[in-house]
Amino acid sequence: MNKTEFGKIGESITCKYLCQNHYKIIDKNYYYKGGEIDIIAYDEDKNEIVFIEVKTRANGNYGLPSEAVDKRKISNITKGIRKYIRIKNLENKFIRLDLIELFYKNKKFYINHIKQII
């Protein structure tokens, strides 16, 4: 399995996790000039639109998944969020940016949901 396929599996597991935790998936793989937002969901409990970056790792060779989301990556994602909000007319909605890390170990995925990374 290649990196892209592994990432897609991680996104699929993340969507299932989100639905089980009172989120409604609004959009997936939203592409904009310069990047992509993995998942956009509505948090029913908090009444917020949540932009979610998903990072999946099979081992620790490249560090923690969260370490791949640096200031530059967040700045890039923020540009995509602004565009999405403008296009979808969501200016008056509460929003946040979350990171979901998935670790694959012993043939099982473990999820770490980090809310409001900025």
Summary of the structure (lengths in Angstrom):
residues: 118
radius of gyration: 14.0
end to end distance: 32.5
largest distance: 44.0
contacts: 327
relative contact order: 0.19
helix: 33%
strand: 40%
